[in-house]
């Protein structure tokens, strides 16, 4: 292995070092993402337990299919409740955008790099003329491409900065809500049997006065009565 490294050029050695660190960073990032997804799924499972606790507590749930159906319905209602606030934020965003456009006398171009768009804060590179070099017979990027647009702050673009930032926040919130709904759906499909069995064992009520008569008569979630009749010795 060492003789091979000795024969490598300086550029090839640098390439191997950079590649090694890139792989380590990618593995670390993927590990963080996986851990975040696991925690997110667990939190959504706790939300399902919270949403279903009252129905299980009251004895309204009498079968696994009923548990799944009601859990899905509760999950949809929770999503609609969350999205209603996001939808209101979207309406307000467009109202602000329209009001600013009226003052400007034209539709505000959020992507204008000349003076009024939030893209004035970003560099633009000439990707067609990227410097390259040969490493192990492969053509790879050797340097940053030429800059065709320098980033700068524009007073006229302040509304665009605000709209871009607020729009990004709204998109992230909406994405989290959609992912939360999908996570709850997957969690119910995969763990409903375990949740249903556990909940019915943990939640036992002696008072079902709030439940329908059919459930009260069925004996669901009603503790068994012990026979207290004294035994007469023979």
C-alpha positions, 0 to 999 in steps of 0.5 A: 500500500505504501509504495502505491502512495509514494508513486502518487502525485501531490494532487492525487494525494490531496484528492484522497485526503479530501475524499476521505474527509468527505466520506466521513462527513457524509456518514456523520450527516446521514447518521444525524438524519437517521437519528432525527427521523427515528426521534421524529417518528417516536414523537409522532407515535406519542401524538397518536397515543395522546390523540387516542387516549380519550377514546381508549380511556372511555371504552369506545375502542373495541377492536383493532380495526376500529382503533386503526380507523379512529387513529387515522381519522384523528391524525387527519384532523390534527393535520387539518388543524395544523395546516389551517394556521399555515394556510392563513400564513400563506394568505397573509404572505401573498397579501403582503407581496401584493401590497408591496408590489402596488407601492413598487408599481409592478410585480416585485421580482423576488429573483432579480439580481440587479437590485430588488430580488433576494438573490442579490445576496448570492454569488453566481458562478460561471459553471460552464467554465469550471477549472478541472484537472485529471486525477486517476484518469478522472476529470474532477473540479480543481478550483472554484468557477469564475464569479459572474455576479458579486453578492451585495446588499440592496436597500430596494431588495429589503422587502424581498429579503423579508418575503424570501425568509418568511416564505422559506419558514412557511415552506419548512413548517408545511413540510414538517406538517406533511412529514408528521402526517405521513409519519403518523400514518406509517406508525399506525400501520406498523404499530397499531396492534401493539398500541391497541393491546397495550392501551386496553391493558393499561386503561381499565375504567369502572365508570362507563356512564359516558359510553353508549349503552351497547358498550356498557352492556358489552363489558368492554374495559369493565373490571372483573368482579371478584366473588366475595361469597364466603365458602362454607367448610364441609 
